[in-house]
Amino acid sequence: MHFAMVETDGETCLALKRGNDLYAIPVAATAFARGLDDLVAADPDGIKDLAEQIFSSGRHLNAEDVRFLPPLSRPPKIICVGLNYVDHTAESGFVQPEYPTLFARFATSLIGHEASLVKPDESDQFDYEGELAVVLARGGRKIRKEDALNHVFGYTICNDASLRDYQFKSPQWTAGKNFDHTGALGPFVVTADALPAGCKGLMLETRLNGTTVQKAPIDDMVFDVASLIEILSAFMTMEAGDIIISGTPSGVGMARNPPLWMKPGDVVEVEISNIGILRNSVRSETALSRA
């Protein structure tokens, strides 16, 4: 199932895609007052009942008629993984680490599908990073790798865009990843049962103004989804709704000569096979403040 959070006619709705059709129902009419934030922890029967409710009584909409929101509005944690593709590690000038490089994103930095990424006035080094994002259905401590995928609700797409000069102001990368509205998530969370285990075999591709700039199979990740869940839960309690953003492949703008930075007017797309396309334009912070 392909779930999304959308806004239409001033109402926040849970949406479900069937084929090329989109159906949506106001969250106020469901048992899930916070939409996907609540739904991810529901039992399979509750998810099935909601799907039936959306298809039977929801509005049939065109994607152009809605505003896509980030799928989860307030996930408990957003944990990002750096240097998780060997080629990207090499192009970035690092030695491949034996343990994942981890940092945090916060919900205020994220926008939804078709919204505008905002290039801050403070930096001209705005870089794209297409990534697979994992949404947990249940958490725990010390989750074994062989059980880890049973904790996954589904998968979505992230542009974990970075302000490179701010990212490298300190050994910790948090500053360069958390300017408001500089990352994107969505449009759909695809339930794990609709995809290969751990998204094995899927392909990730990032396009800037129609030109492919990143392309790699998910299988190229150094630490796969199950390994990441095991590693993270070894030192902290994972929770339903946590998002793991699993790393970007090679081809980032920082590594090119000359560097290829996103600029106002650009359109960036991140596509993962069987999950969808996350598309965003870029606008400047100054233009946004004048709007």
N, C-alpha and C positions, 0 to 999 in steps of 0.2 A: 504494500500500500504506500502511496505517495501523499503524505500529509504536509500541509502548509498552514501558516498563519497569515491572514490577509485582512485588509480593511476595505469595506465597501459601504457606501452610503452612511459613513460615520460610525459603522459598527465593526467591532473586532470579531472576526469569524474564524472558525476552524474550517479548513478546506481539504478536500480530498480529490485527487485526480483519477479519472478512469478513462483510459485511452487518451484522446485529446481534449476531453471534457473536464471541466472543473465544477465541483459542487461545494457549496459553503453554507454553514449554519452559524448563527451568532453564538458565541461561547456562553452567553447568558441562558441559552435554551438547552444547554448540555449539562452534564454532571461534572464538567471540567472547567471550573470558573477561570482558570489561568491558561486555558487552551493546552498546547503541547507541553507546557511546563508541568501540568498535572497528568496529562495523558501518558507520558513516558513511563510512569510508575504503575499504570493500570494493568490488571490481569488480562490475558488474551480474550476472555469473554467480554470484558468491558470495552476493549478496543474494537472487537467485532461488532458489538452493539452500537457503538458510536458510528462506525462506518455505515451500518444499515440505516441509522437515523439520518446521517448526512445525505445518503442517496435517496431516501424516501421522502424527506421533507426539506432538504436543502435547496437553495437557489442554484440554478444552472447558470454559470457565468463564463464569460470570456476572460482569459488572463489579462487582457487589456483593460478590463473593467474594474480591476482590483489594484490595491497597493499592497505589494508583498512586504511583510514584516520579517525581521529575523525570526527563525522558527521557534526559538526559546527566548523569552524576554529577560529572564533573570536566572540563568543557570547557576547552580551553586559554585561551580568552578569551571574555568576555561583554561585548560592546560595545553600549552603549545610545545611541540617537539622540533628542535632545530637539528640540522645536520643529519637527517635521516635517510638521505640518498647519497651514495658514495660520490657520484659525479658532482653533485652540488657542494659537498664538503670540499672536494678538490678545487672547484672553481672559486670557492670563497677563501682559499688559502689556509684551510685548517687541516689538521691530521684527524682522520676518522676516529671519533671517540668510542671507547668500549662501553660507555654508559650513555644513555640519552641526554642530550642537552635540553634542559627544561626551562620554561619561563611562562609567565602568566599574561593572558589578555583579560580585559574586563568588558562587561556588556555595553558600556557606554561608547566603546570604540567601534561597535558593529552596526551595519545597516543591512537592509534586505535587498533582494533581487530588484533590479531596475532603478534603485535609488542611486544617488550620486555620491561617489567617494569624494571626500573633501581634502584637497591638498592644502596643508597648513601654510600659513604665511612664513613660518619659521624655517622652512626647509624646501629645497628644490630637488631633493634626492628621494622621490616617492617611487617605490619599487613594488612590483607585483609579485605575488607568491601563490600559485594555485596549489590547493591541498585538499585531501580527504579529511572530513571531520566525523568523529564517532560520537554518538549520543547514547549515554548509558540509561538502561531501564532500571537497574538496581545496582547497589554499591556493595561495600564491604571492605574488610582488611584482609590482606594476605590471600588474594584470589589466585588460585592456581591457573597456570597458562592453559591447561586442558579444559578448565571450566570457564575461562574468561569470556569467550564469545557468547555464552549464555546470559551474560550481563548486559549485552548490547541491545538497545531498542532499535536503532537504525543508523543510517549514514546520510550525511549531507555534504555540501561543497563549501569551501572557504577560500576567499582571497585574503590571505594573511599578510596584507600589504604592510610595508615597512618604510619608515623614514630613516634611511641608512645612517645619516650623520648623527641623529639622536640615538639610534640603536647602539652605536659604538662609542658613545660618550663615556660608557662605563662597561665593566665586564658583564654586568647584567643587562639584558636586552629590553627590559620592560618599557623604558621611556619611548623607544622608537616604534613600539607596537601598540601604543594606547592613546594617541591623539584621537579626539572625537571623530567618529564617522570615517575612519581610515581603513577599516576592514569590512568585509561583507560575508554574509552567511545565507545559505539557502539555494534555490527557493523551496525545495521539498526535502523533508526527511523521509527517506525510503526505508521501510521496516526491514529488519535483518533477514526475515524469511523470504523476501523477494530478491535477494542478492546472494552471490556466492559467499561462502564463509570467509569473513575477514576481508571481503571485496577482492579476493584473489582473482586474477585474470582480467580485472578492469583496467582501463586506460585513462590516464589524466592528461588533459591538454589545455594549455593557456594560450589565448590569442589576444594580441594587442592591435587594435584597429584592423582586425581581420587576418593578421599575420601570426602564424604559430611561433611562439617564443619558448614554450616548454612542452615536452611530450615524453611521457614515461609510463610504464606499467606500474600499477600499485605494488606488484610483486617485487619491485626493486627496492622497497623500503628496507633499511637495515634492521629495524625493530618493527615487526609486524604488529597488527592490532592486538592480538592476544598477548604478545610479549609486553607491549606498552601497558596494558591493564594490569598484568602481573607485577611489573616493575613499579608502577605508580602506587598500587594498593599495598606494596610492601612497606611504605613509609607513611601513608596517610589513608584515612577512610574515604573511599569513593562513595558517591551518592547518586541517586536517581537524578537525571538531568545534567550531570557533569558532561562536559564536552572535551574531547581530546582532539586537537588539531595536529595531524600526524606528520607534518613535514612537507617540504617542497622539493621537487627535482631540479636539475640543472637548467640553466637558461635565464636566470634572473638578470635584471637590467644592470645591477651593480657589477657583474662579472664581464660585461661586454666592453669592447673598445671601439668607439667611445661608449660610456655608460648610456643605457637606455632607460630614462626615467619616465614615469607617467606624468602627463601634463594636462591642464584643463582642455577639454574638448575631446580627449581620448575616450575610447570605449574598450573595456577589457572584459573578456569572457573566460570563464573557467568551466571546462566540460569534463565530466567523468561518465564514462559509458554506463548505461542502465540507471544512472542517477539523474542526470539532466545537465542544464547549462545555467550557470550563475553569471548574469550580465550586469555591468555597472558602467556608467559614464563617470568622468572625472570633472570636477569643477573646483575653482579656487575658493579659499576661505573668504577672501575679500569680496568676490562676486556673490557668495552666499549671504554675507552680512548686508549687502546692498539690496538683496532681493525682497 
